[in-house]
Amino acid sequence: YKKMKLDGQIGMMLGYEPMYPKTCNPEDVLLAELSENELLFYSDIQVLGYYPKYILNYFKNHDITIKKAQKDDEILKAGKVDYIALSYYSSSVCSSDPDEPKQRGNIAYTVKNPFLKATEWGWQMDPAGLRISLMRIYNRYRKPLFIVECGVGVREKMKGERIEDDYRIDFFRKHLLEVEKAIEYGI
């Protein structure tokens, strides 16, 4: 596409759940940072145009070998994306305490966030998490962001001929307010 010099841009899609540490224990904070890198390593490659050192070290420490052709590094560098499309549904919390009970989130198993309500499937409803996501991703990559998915999953119940979904309207209202705040911040 870029070689043909077409008028447009190429982007990538990222499913993202910001990871919060359970406590200010440095082990929890470190685990959250490592979890963020694990979640973002694919986008790091697509946005930066190379394999970051942390993932190369991971490959080395786990006997993983990437076989590259002679010009693969040049192709990666030339093929960097122009923007990031974002899918956001919930945030996650991690704990270094092995006895902390885990629950299934949207993307990963996490610990419960005591400050948030969750859906029946354990997805923690976190409007501020959308703003945090936009800020983290923008600050990491400095690329235009597009929210392409954001929603709440619940079992719908019919009331006569209609679905009563005031909770969904409230969910989107709160999330849109956070997007507005992110824009005011400068994203």
C-alpha positions as CSV (number, residue, x, y, z in Angstrom):
1,Y,0.0,0.0,0.0
2,K,2.8,2.4,0.9
3,K,4.9,1.5,-2.1
4,M,1.9,2.3,-4.3
5,K,1.7,5.7,-2.6
6,L,-2.1,5.5,-2.2
7,D,-3.9,8.3,-0.4
8,G,-4.7,6.8,3.0
9,Q,-3.3,5.3,6.1
10,I,-2.7,1.9,7.5
11,G,-3.5,1.1,11.1
12,M,-3.8,-1.7,13.6
13,M,-6.4,-3.0,16.0
14,L,-5.6,-3.3,19.7
15,G,-7.7,-5.1,22.3
16,Y,-6.7,-3.3,25.5
17,E,-7.4,-3.6,29.3
18,P,-5.3,-1.2,31.4
19,M,-3.6,-3.2,34.2
20,Y,-3.7,-1.7,37.7
21,P,-1.6,-3.0,40.6
22,K,-3.7,-4.3,43.5
23,T,-1.6,-2.4,46.0
24,C,1.4,0.0,46.0
25,N,3.6,-3.0,46.9
26,P,6.5,-2.7,44.4
27,E,6.0,-6.3,43.5
28,D,2.4,-5.5,42.4
29,V,3.5,-2.4,40.5
30,L,6.2,-4.4,38.7
31,L,3.8,-7.1,37.8
32,A,1.4,-4.5,36.4
33,E,4.2,-3.1,34.3
34,L,5.3,-6.5,33.0
35,S,1.7,-7.3,32.2
36,E,1.3,-4.1,30.2
37,N,4.4,-5.0,28.2
38,E,3.1,-8.5,27.6
39,L,-0.2,-7.1,26.3
40,L,1.4,-4.4,24.2
41,F,4.3,-6.3,22.6
42,Y,2.5,-6.9,19.3
43,S,1.5,-3.2,19.0
44,D,5.1,-2.2,20.0
45,I,6.4,-4.1,17.0
46,Q,3.7,-2.7,14.6
47,V,4.1,0.9,15.9
48,L,7.8,1.1,16.5
49,G,8.9,-1.1,13.6
50,Y,11.2,-3.4,15.5
51,Y,11.2,-6.0,18.3
52,P,11.8,-4.2,21.6
53,K,14.7,-5.3,23.8
54,Y,12.3,-6.6,26.5
55,I,10.7,-9.1,24.1
56,L,14.0,-10.2,22.6
57,N,15.2,-10.9,26.1
58,Y,12.0,-12.9,26.8
59,F,12.6,-14.9,23.6
60,K,16.2,-15.6,24.6
61,N,15.3,-16.6,28.2
62,H,12.6,-19.0,26.9
63,D,14.6,-20.5,24.0
64,I,12.4,-18.9,21.4
65,T,14.0,-18.2,18.0
66,I,12.5,-16.0,15.4
67,K,13.7,-16.9,12.0
68,K,14.1,-13.8,9.9
69,A,14.9,-13.4,6.2
70,Q,17.7,-10.9,5.3
71,K,15.4,-7.9,4.8
72,D,12.7,-8.6,7.5
73,D,14.0,-5.9,9.8
74,E,13.9,-3.3,7.0
75,I,10.3,-4.5,6.1
76,L,9.2,-4.1,9.8
77,K,10.7,-0.6,9.9
78,A,9.1,0.5,6.7
79,G,5.7,-1.0,7.6
80,K,5.0,0.9,10.8
81,V,1.3,1.8,11.3
82,D,-0.1,5.3,11.0
83,Y,-2.8,5.0,13.7
84,I,-4.2,2.6,16.4
85,A,-7.8,1.4,16.6
86,L,-8.7,0.5,20.2
87,S,-11.1,-2.0,21.6
88,Y,-11.9,-1.3,25.3
89,Y,-14.3,-3.0,27.6
90,S,-12.8,-3.1,31.1
91,S,-9.7,-2.8,33.2
92,S,-7.8,-5.4,35.0
93,V,-6.0,-5.7,38.4
94,C,-3.0,-7.9,39.2
95,S,-1.5,-9.0,42.5
96,S,1.8,-10.6,43.3
97,D,0.1,-12.5,46.1
98,P,-0.3,-16.1,44.9
99,D,-3.3,-16.7,47.2
100,E,-5.3,-13.8,45.8
101,P,-8.4,-15.3,44.1
102,K,-8.5,-14.8,40.3
103,Q,-11.6,-14.1,38.2
104,R,-12.1,-14.1,34.4
105,G,-12.0,-10.7,32.9
106,N,-12.4,-9.7,29.3
107,I,-8.9,-10.6,28.1
108,A,-7.2,-12.2,31.1
109,Y,-7.6,-13.6,34.5
110,T,-7.4,-10.9,37.1
111,V,-8.1,-10.1,40.7
112,K,-11.3,-8.3,41.7
113,N,-11.2,-4.5,41.8
114,P,-13.0,-3.6,45.1
115,F,-13.8,-0.1,43.7
116,L,-15.7,-1.2,40.6
117,K,-18.9,-2.9,39.8
118,A,-18.6,-5.9,37.5
119,T,-20.9,-7.6,35.0
120,E,-22.1,-11.1,35.6
121,W,-19.1,-12.3,33.6
122,G,-16.6,-10.4,35.8
123,W,-15.9,-7.6,33.4
124,Q,-15.2,-4.6,35.7
125,M,-17.0,-1.5,34.5
126,D,-14.5,1.3,34.6
127,P,-15.3,4.5,32.7
128,A,-12.0,6.1,33.9
129,G,-10.2,3.1,32.6
130,L,-11.1,4.2,29.0
131,R,-9.4,7.6,29.7
132,I,-6.4,5.8,31.3
133,S,-6.2,3.6,28.2
134,L,-6.2,6.5,25.8
135,M,-3.6,8.3,27.9
136,R,-1.3,5.3,28.2
137,I,-1.5,4.3,24.6
138,Y,-1.1,7.8,23.2
139,N,1.8,8.6,25.6
140,R,3.5,5.4,24.6
141,Y,3.1,5.7,20.8
142,R,2.1,9.3,19.9
143,K,-0.2,8.0,17.2
144,P,-3.9,8.9,16.4
145,L,-6.3,6.7,18.3
146,F,-9.8,5.5,17.2
147,I,-12.1,3.8,19.6
148,V,-13.8,1.1,17.5
149,E,-15.3,-1.1,20.3
150,C,-16.5,-0.2,23.8
151,G,-19.5,-1.8,25.4
152,V,-21.0,-3.7,28.3
153,G,-22.0,-7.4,28.1
154,V,-25.1,-8.3,30.1
155,R,-28.0,-10.8,29.7
156,E,-30.9,-8.7,28.3
157,K,-34.3,-9.1,29.8
158,M,-37.4,-8.3,27.8
159,K,-40.1,-6.1,29.4
160,G,-43.0,-6.7,27.2
161,E,-42.0,-5.7,23.7
162,R,-38.9,-3.9,24.6
163,I,-35.5,-4.1,26.4
164,E,-35.1,-1.7,29.3
165,D,-31.5,-0.6,28.9
166,D,-31.1,2.6,31.0
167,Y,-27.9,0.9,32.5
168,R,-26.4,0.7,29.0
169,I,-27.2,4.4,28.3
170,D,-25.6,5.3,31.6
171,F,-22.6,3.1,30.8
172,F,-22.0,4.9,27.5
173,R,-22.7,8.4,29.0
174,K,-20.0,7.8,31.6
175,H,-17.5,6.5,29.1
176,L,-18.1,9.3,26.6
177,L,-17.5,11.8,29.4
178,E,-14.1,10.2,30.0
179,V,-13.3,10.5,26.3
180,E,-14.1,14.1,26.5
181,K,-11.7,14.5,29.4
182,A,-9.0,12.7,27.5
183,I,-9.5,15.1,24.6
184,E,-9.3,18.1,26.9
185,Y,-6.1,16.6,28.3
186,G,-4.6,16.7,24.9
187,I,-5.1,13.3,23.3
